[in-house]
Amino acid sequence: MTTDFLHGTVHEAAEDLQEALRSDDLTLQLWEGLSPLGRNEFICWVEDTKQPATRRRRIERTRHELFEGKKRPCCWAGCIHRTDKAPSRWQQAVLIDQRAK
């Protein structure tokens, strides 16, 4: 297996996510086959959780979605932390404005 871990464009994967993705060679190969933006979306999606149980489910779902050939997390509006791209109207209304309340 590779010793260097590929992260996203904005986010770095935490140890628990890295451990799950390094759990077998094929999972890691699928992860490494994603674009940096694709990896970033999965990392942001996992990091966005508040509850440990939800985080564990999202990490496991990340593995499943990689095996299904997904390049981004299903049903995720996208990372709002990117500085190279303004948030969409939907992201602004739902993700950003909702958190400000």
C-alpha distance (Angstrom), angle and dihedral (degrees) to the residues before:
residue distance angle dihedral
M1 . . .
T2 3.77 . .
T3 3.80 117.2 .
D4 3.81 94.6 -155.3
F5 3.77 114.6 73.8
L6 3.79 120.9 -145.4
H7 3.80 113.0 -132.0
G8 3.80 132.5 -174.4
T9 3.77 131.4 -88.0
V10 3.81 94.1 -97.9
H11 3.79 106.4 7.5
E12 3.79 132.7 57.6
A13 3.78 118.7 -146.6
A14 3.79 115.0 -112.1
E15 3.78 120.8 -126.3
D16 3.82 95.3 -97.5
L17 3.80 92.3 54.7
Q18 3.79 92.0 43.9
E19 3.80 90.6 50.8
A20 3.80 91.9 51.8
L21 3.79 92.7 47.8
R22 3.79 92.1 46.8
S23 3.81 91.3 49.0
D24 3.79 91.1 103.9
D25 3.78 137.5 5.3
L26 3.81 96.2 -111.6
T27 3.81 94.1 52.4
L28 3.79 90.6 50.1
Q29 3.80 91.1 46.6
L30 3.81 90.9 52.5
W31 3.82 90.3 48.7
E32 3.78 91.7 49.9
G33 3.81 89.4 50.0
L34 3.80 91.3 63.2
S35 3.76 121.5 94.0
P36 3.82 116.5 -108.1
L37 3.82 87.9 -105.9
G38 3.80 91.4 51.5
R39 3.80 91.1 51.1
N40 3.79 89.1 46.8
E41 3.82 91.6 54.4
F42 3.80 92.6 52.3
I43 3.81 92.3 46.5
C44 3.82 92.5 48.2
W45 3.80 90.4 48.0
V46 3.82 91.4 53.1
E47 3.81 92.8 43.4
D48 3.81 91.9 50.4
T49 3.81 92.5 71.3
K50 3.77 123.4 105.3
Q51 3.81 100.8 -167.2
P52 3.82 123.3 64.0
A53 3.82 90.9 -136.4
T54 3.81 91.4 54.6
R55 3.79 90.1 48.0
R56 3.81 91.3 52.9
R57 3.82 90.5 49.2
R58 3.79 91.9 50.0
I59 3.79 92.2 49.1
E60 3.79 90.5 51.9
R61 3.79 91.0 44.4
T62 3.80 89.3 51.9
R63 3.79 88.8 59.1
H64 3.82 91.5 48.1
E65 3.79 93.5 47.6
L66 3.80 91.0 50.6
F67 3.82 88.9 55.2
E68 3.81 89.0 49.0
G69 3.80 89.0 56.4
K70 3.80 96.5 -109.5
K71 3.79 116.0 157.7
R72 3.81 95.5 -166.6
P73 3.81 132.4 25.2
C74 3.76 113.1 -82.7
C75 3.80 115.1 -108.5
W76 3.83 94.7 8.2
A77 3.78 118.8 136.0
G78 3.78 92.4 -150.0
C79 3.77 139.8 -101.1
I80 3.79 113.1 -50.0
H81 3.81 91.5 -167.5
R82 3.81 97.7 74.2
T83 3.78 114.7 113.9
D84 3.80 95.1 -165.3
K85 3.80 93.8 66.0
A86 3.78 131.7 40.5
P87 3.82 115.8 -124.5
S88 3.78 114.5 -97.9
R89 3.81 119.3 -111.4
W90 3.81 89.1 -102.7
Q91 3.82 92.6 51.0
Q92 3.78 90.7 47.9
A93 3.80 94.0 49.0
V94 3.78 99.3 40.4
L95 3.79 108.1 26.0
I96 3.78 105.5 27.3
D97 3.81 104.8 30.4
Q98 3.83 92.1 43.1
R99 3.81 91.2 55.6
A100 3.78 92.1 50.1
K101 3.83 91.2 61.9
